[in-house]
């Protein structure tokens, strides 16, 4: 076993432990004496070709209990974890953690929380969105959060915490329901992303072939403006495995609250001009022949910057590639936005 890869050794040991725990269960093996495929997050963990469970049902009662208490992305993640589709991770302050623990006890799902606290570091230009953090200087530092792992049972939640804190990104990502191809691209680019603000949009776009618009179901960039169907960076905006996860999420949301699900779809079907430090800018209109027409009031920006002001003076974007767009008002060209830190992500 000396040559056995570390991740596979950990998988084998976890499977052995689970088999021992499940040995007494009447449905542990099938009629031929073979062990059954484990359901939910364990199924995704041990079977790389495993698909998200679309037969699960999200709790409407839990949804109502969470509404107004947490943001839409986190509500989506709590519902999926409580329904045993995947596990989820969040970063919560002590008051919010206490609130979620009360809700978990009421609805029968489990939470494990890290002992260490850290402070989120807001990205520049992204409306207080934080893709990284630093250790808290002292216990109880203002704004300090803990990593929180949400699952249908205690073993899942604690396994998630253990793998995450051990730095086992690949195995932890499997429990989160992230496809193997997306985990591999994350691992390949995480050191590069850490040199700036830990944002993977440029690398996802770099890995995406073909002409825009891309698959709207994979518009995770929309999360900067409220919510999206994905909680992870897809390996590309055409990834078939990520599309399956997004479709499964949408199906589950529709059964829980159709009007809420429609809000996800509306936001996913937008176009986003991403910059690393000058804000993200959303345009709801369709891209036709490389052009996006818009009205000043339709543009949504994560922050007011010189770029957002320029965009509001225009009425049309002309897309010249992944990293170059021109701003027009009528026939007059007002400016050019180009460079490696500029990413045009068109989904509509």
NUTIVO-218861 format. One line per 10 residues: number of its first residue (from 1); their letters; for each residue x, y, z of C-alpha. Coordinates in nm, 4 decimals. Each point is the difference from the previous one (the first is absolute). Layout:
BEGIN
NUM = A = X Y Z  ...
end
This chain:
BEGIN
1 = XXXXXXXXXX = 0.0000 0.0000 0.0000  0.3069 0.2305 0.0085  -0.0713 0.1201 -0.3537  -0.3693 0.0581 0.0610  -0.0871 0.3689 -0.0543  -0.0846 0.1853 0.3207  -0.3530 0.0918 -0.1081  -0.0799 -0.3570 -0.0995  0.1384 -0.1317 0.3288  -0.2221 0.2399 0.1926
11 = XXXXXXXXXX = -0.2985 -0.0989 -0.2128  0.0688 -0.3684 0.0660  0.0323 0.0518 0.3746  -0.3187 0.2035 0.0154  -0.1864 -0.2599 -0.2041  0.1260 -0.2754 0.2285  -0.1206 0.1941 0.3050  -0.3393 0.0628 -0.1567  -0.0365 -0.3641 -0.1023  0.0646 -0.1043 0.3585
21 = XXXXXXXXXX = -0.2598 0.2486 0.1256  -0.2554 -0.1094 -0.2601  0.0651 -0.3729 0.0200  -0.3072 -0.0605 0.2144  -0.2359 0.1992 -0.2230  -0.2485 -0.2256 -0.1845  0.0611 0.1787 -0.3313  0.3798 0.0133 0.0276  0.0378 -0.2556 -0.2825  -0.2138 -0.0847 -0.3024
31 = XXXXXXXXXX = -0.1502 -0.3394 -0.0899  0.3356 -0.1122 -0.1452  0.1884 0.0788 0.3178  0.1676 0.3108 -0.1413  0.0116 0.3137 0.2092  -0.2491 0.2567 -0.1147  0.1015 0.3368 -0.1381  -0.0090 0.2517 0.2805  -0.2544 0.2787 -0.0447  0.0339 0.3784 0.0096
41 = XXXXXXXXXX = 0.3378 0.1608 0.0783  0.1657 -0.3351 0.0705  -0.1029 -0.1180 -0.3449  0.1632 0.3076 -0.1566  0.3066 -0.0534 0.2179  0.0639 -0.3628 -0.0993  -0.1255 0.0044 -0.3603  0.1499 0.2675 -0.2258  -0.2724 -0.0697 -0.2576  -0.2743 0.0373 0.2571
51 = XXXXXXXXXX = -0.2716 0.2535 -0.0791  -0.1822 0.2339 0.2357  -0.3197 -0.1466 0.1399  -0.2944 0.1662 -0.1785  -0.2506 -0.2159 0.1867  0.0735 0.1776 0.3289  -0.2436 0.2660 0.1162  0.0962 0.3262 0.1654  -0.1950 0.0881 0.3119  -0.2492 0.2813 -0.0572
61 = XXXXXXXXXX = -0.0381 0.0438 0.3759  0.3768 0.0429 0.0356  0.0035 0.2420 -0.2921  -0.2612 0.2169 0.1704  0.1949 -0.0136 0.3271  0.3208 0.1142 -0.1733  -0.1560 0.2702 -0.2160  0.1037 0.3459 0.1104  0.2590 -0.1374 0.2437  0.2728 -0.0957 -0.2475
71 = XXXXXXXXXX = 0.0907 0.0930 -0.3584  -0.1389 -0.1974 -0.2944  0.3257 -0.1812 -0.0779  0.0307 -0.1255 0.3553  -0.3681 -0.0981 0.0151  0.0500 -0.2058 -0.3163  0.3009 -0.1710 0.1561  -0.1733 -0.0737 0.3316  -0.3015 -0.1489 -0.1794  0.2172 -0.2259 -0.2179
81 = XXXXXXXXXX = 0.2033 -0.1209 0.2994  -0.3055 -0.0618 0.2185  -0.1540 -0.2040 -0.2847  0.3148 -0.2220 -0.0126  0.0907 0.1082 -0.3543  0.3462 0.1250 0.1009  0.1748 0.1615 0.2944  0.0414 0.3767 0.0128  0.2468 0.2424 0.1529  -0.0632 0.3538 0.1196
91 = XXXXXXXXXX = 0.1845 0.2655 0.2000  -0.2123 0.1367 0.2836  0.0367 0.2395 0.2909  -0.0814 -0.1314 0.3468  -0.3537 0.1498 0.0040  -0.0804 -0.1448 -0.3434  0.1461 -0.3380 0.0965  -0.2192 -0.0065 0.3115  -0.3024 0.0849 -0.2133  0.0764 -0.2788 -0.2475
101 = XXXXXXXXXX = 0.0581 -0.2526 0.2798  -0.3481 0.0762 0.1331  -0.1515 -0.0498 -0.3452  0.1996 -0.3221 -0.0504  -0.1365 -0.1443 0.3239  -0.3509 0.0907 -0.1082  0.0290 -0.1611 -0.3447  0.2278 -0.2953 0.0694  0.3252 0.0708 -0.1834  0.3507 0.0242 0.1444
111 = XXXXXXXXXX = 0.2758 0.2587 0.0263  0.3704 -0.0206 0.0830  0.1927 0.3226 0.0578  0.3730 0.0695 -0.0044  0.1666 0.1022 0.3235  0.2167 0.2550 -0.1757  -0.1432 0.3395 -0.0825  0.1015 0.2233 -0.2876  -0.0906 0.3356 -0.1486  -0.1203 0.0259 -0.3586
121 = XXXXXXXXXX = 0.2008 0.2360 -0.2223  -0.2231 0.1801 -0.2487  0.1182 -0.0055 -0.3607  0.0703 0.3354 -0.1571  -0.2666 0.1047 -0.2480  -0.2440 -0.2823 0.0771  -0.2570 0.1521 0.2300  0.1354 -0.1426 0.3285  0.0126 -0.3523 -0.1438  0.2819 -0.1933 0.1685
131 = XXXXXXXXXX = 0.1913 -0.2854 -0.1634  0.2636 -0.0212 0.2758  0.0572 0.0648 0.3688  0.2620 0.0290 0.2724  0.0219 -0.1640 0.3449  -0.1749 0.1989 0.2719  0.2467 0.1958 0.2118  -0.1835 -0.1087 0.3136  -0.3064 -0.1987 0.1009  -0.3121 0.2044 -0.0502
141 = XXXXXXXXXX = 0.1593 0.2544 -0.2350  -0.2671 0.2195 -0.1564  -0.1387 -0.1611 -0.3160  0.1774 -0.3317 0.0610  -0.1598 -0.3082 -0.1555  0.0304 -0.3759 0.0250  -0.0151 -0.2495 -0.2841  -0.3256 -0.1902 0.0336  -0.0677 -0.3396 -0.1597  -0.3642 -0.0888 -0.0624
151 = XXXXXXXXXX = -0.1221 -0.3530 -0.0702  -0.2861 -0.2416 0.0518  0.1898 -0.1860 0.2732  0.2841 0.0562 0.2451  0.2490 -0.2363 -0.1676  -0.0268 0.1859 -0.3299  0.0369 0.3421 0.1600  0.3009 -0.1032 0.2088  0.1644 -0.1766 -0.2957  -0.0349 0.3195 -0.2016
161 = XXXXXXXXXX = 0.1620 0.2029 0.2776  0.2830 -0.2526 0.0368  0.0806 -0.0142 -0.3724  -0.0159 0.3770 -0.0440  0.2254 0.0736 0.2960  0.2433 -0.2691 -0.1169  0.0306 0.1810 -0.3344  -0.1492 -0.2922 -0.1938  -0.1617 0.2245 -0.2612  -0.0766 -0.2797 -0.2449
171 = XXXXXXXXXX = -0.1741 -0.2290 0.2491  -0.1808 0.2866 0.1695  -0.1137 0.1261 -0.3393  -0.1500 -0.3408 -0.0773  -0.2217 0.0221 0.3104  -0.1000 0.3505 -0.1109  -0.1250 -0.1539 -0.3244  0.2653 0.1606 -0.2189  0.0763 -0.2055 -0.3161  0.3509 -0.1448 -0.0282
181 = XXXXXXXXXX = 0.0878 0.2072 -0.3084  -0.0874 0.3224 0.1844  0.1999 -0.1042 0.3071  0.3023 -0.0680 -0.2206  -0.0128 0.3444 -0.1617  -0.0425 0.1604 0.3430  0.3096 -0.1824 0.1258  0.1979 0.0984 -0.3093  -0.0730 0.3712 0.0385  -0.0436 0.0588 0.3742
191 = XXXXXXXXXX = 0.3543 0.1302 0.0529  -0.0319 0.2371 -0.2955  -0.3394 0.1228 0.1224  0.1424 0.0600 0.3493  0.2463 0.2524 -0.1448  -0.2897 0.2357 -0.0625  -0.3366 -0.0369 0.1780  -0.0671 -0.3744 -0.0153  -0.2480 0.0461 -0.2825  -0.0076 -0.2696 -0.2679
201 = XXXXXXXXXX = -0.2073 0.1780 -0.2664  0.3047 0.0705 -0.2234  0.1065 -0.3657 0.0101  -0.3494 -0.1339 -0.0669  -0.0278 0.2338 -0.2990  0.3467 -0.0965 -0.1204  -0.1081 -0.3639 0.0050  -0.3210 0.0696 -0.1963  0.0002 -0.0567 -0.3743  -0.2390 0.1137 -0.2693
211 = XXXXXXXXXX = -0.1902 0.3188 -0.0604  -0.2143 0.1865 0.2505  -0.2608 -0.0189 0.1384  0.0874 -0.2830 0.2368  -0.2366 -0.2381 0.1817  -0.2188 0.2195 0.2235  -0.0361 -0.2765 0.2587  0.3721 0.0386 0.0772  -0.0124 0.3744 0.0622  0.1423 -0.0236 0.3515
221 = XXXXXXXXXX = 0.1318 0.3559 -0.0525  -0.3612 0.1045 0.0693  0.0585 -0.0772 0.3686  0.1626 0.3421 0.0344  -0.3442 0.1482 -0.0704  -0.2036 -0.2225 0.2310  0.0081 -0.3719 -0.0721  0.0775 -0.2751 -0.2496  -0.0687 -0.3688 -0.0533  0.3586 -0.1043 0.0744
231 = XXXXXXXXXX = 0.2007 0.0268 0.3202  0.3302 -0.0840 -0.1728  0.2199 0.1168 -0.2860  -0.0765 -0.2157 -0.3074  0.3029 -0.1093 -0.1992  -0.1485 0.1859 -0.2978  -0.3213 0.1742 -0.0936  -0.0829 -0.3039 -0.2150  0.0692 -0.2780 0.2545  -0.2584 -0.2784 -0.0449
241 = XXXXXXXXXX = 0.0481 -0.1323 0.3545  -0.0553 0.3452 0.1512  -0.3102 0.0419 -0.2174  -0.1410 -0.3210 0.1533  0.0570 0.1401 0.3494  -0.1593 0.3335 -0.0936  -0.2989 -0.1722 -0.1620  -0.0502 -0.2229 0.3035  0.0107 0.3050 0.2270  -0.2535 0.1824 -0.2177
251 = XXXXXXXXXX = -0.2356 -0.3004 -0.0015  0.0157 -0.0211 0.3782  -0.0558 0.3749 0.0414  -0.3035 -0.0108 -0.2305  -0.1655 -0.2692 0.2128  0.0703 0.2037 0.3122  -0.1015 0.3480 -0.1195  -0.0619 0.0566 -0.3727  -0.0020 0.3804 0.0251  0.3330 -0.0045 0.1844
261 = XXXXXXXXXX = 0.1471 -0.2334 -0.2629  -0.1110 0.2429 -0.2737  0.2059 0.2717 0.1677  0.3076 -0.2201 -0.0339  -0.0696 -0.0557 -0.3696  -0.0539 0.3713 -0.0690  0.3315 0.0915 0.1604  0.1874 -0.2853 -0.1673  -0.1127 0.1244 -0.3431  0.2062 0.3174 0.0123
271 = XXXXXXXXXX = 0.3392 0.1191 -0.1218  0.2768 0.1051 0.2370  0.3046 0.2123 -0.0721  0.2540 -0.1099 0.2627  0.3067 0.1960 0.1021  0.2341 -0.0942 0.2801  0.0028 0.3381 0.1752  -0.2409 0.2330 -0.1844  -0.3235 -0.1764 0.0798  -0.2310 -0.2509 -0.1640
281 = XXXXXXXXXX = -0.2722 0.1383 -0.2236  -0.3199 -0.1804 -0.0959  -0.1986 0.0522 -0.3210  -0.3397 -0.1729 -0.0322  -0.0438 0.0478 -0.3775  0.0782 -0.2684 -0.2562  0.3289 -0.0052 -0.1858  -0.0717 0.0124 -0.3738  0.2744 -0.0061 -0.2628  0.2553 0.0845 0.2667
291 = XXXXXXXXXX = -0.1971 0.3017 0.1269  -0.1888 0.0579 0.3248  -0.2384 0.2947 -0.0044  -0.0992 0.1444 0.3355  -0.1514 0.2965 0.1808  0.1893 0.1849 0.2704  -0.2351 -0.1143 0.2771  0.0341 -0.3662 -0.0999  0.3708 -0.0240 0.0837  0.0701 -0.1491 0.3437
301 = XXXXXXXXXX = 0.3478 0.0366 0.1492  0.1522 -0.1490 0.3132  0.1614 0.3370 0.0724  0.0008 0.3507 -0.1414  0.3327 0.0434 -0.1797  0.1279 0.2028 -0.2915  -0.0916 -0.2986 -0.2174  -0.3590 -0.0158 0.1251  -0.0328 0.3725 -0.0763  0.1316 -0.0555 -0.3529
311 = XXXXXXXXXX = -0.2453 -0.2846 -0.0580  -0.2915 0.2170 0.1132  0.0891 0.2581 -0.2605  -0.0356 -0.2583 -0.2752  -0.2879 -0.1926 -0.1530  0.1796 -0.2909 -0.1669  0.2856 -0.2428 0.0593  0.1859 -0.1476 -0.2943  0.1746 -0.3234 0.0961  0.3312 -0.0504 -0.1810
321 = XXXXXXXXXX = 0.1082 -0.3063 0.1944  0.0259 -0.1478 0.3473  0.2189 0.2857 0.1208  -0.1063 0.2991 -0.2087  -0.3211 0.2002 -0.0236  -0.0742 0.3470 -0.1367  -0.2574 0.2402 0.1423  -0.2165 0.1984 -0.2434  -0.2692 0.2606 0.0177  -0.1668 0.0122 -0.3370
331 = XXXXXXXXXX = 0.2791 0.0109 -0.2567  0.2544 0.1492 0.2415  0.2513 -0.2286 0.1660  0.0444 0.1082 0.3611  0.2723 -0.2385 0.1063  0.1742 -0.3358 -0.0199  0.0207 -0.2473 0.2906  0.2698 -0.2592 -0.0535  0.2666 -0.2015 0.1768  0.0596 -0.3278 0.1795
341 = XXXXXXXX = -0.2029 0.1118 0.3010  -0.3014 0.0720 -0.2241  -0.2328 -0.2941 -0.0638  -0.3158 0.0250 -0.2089  -0.2353 -0.2743 0.1145  -0.3062 -0.0029 -0.2234  -0.2810 -0.2460 0.0792  -0.3044 0.1577 -0.1702
end
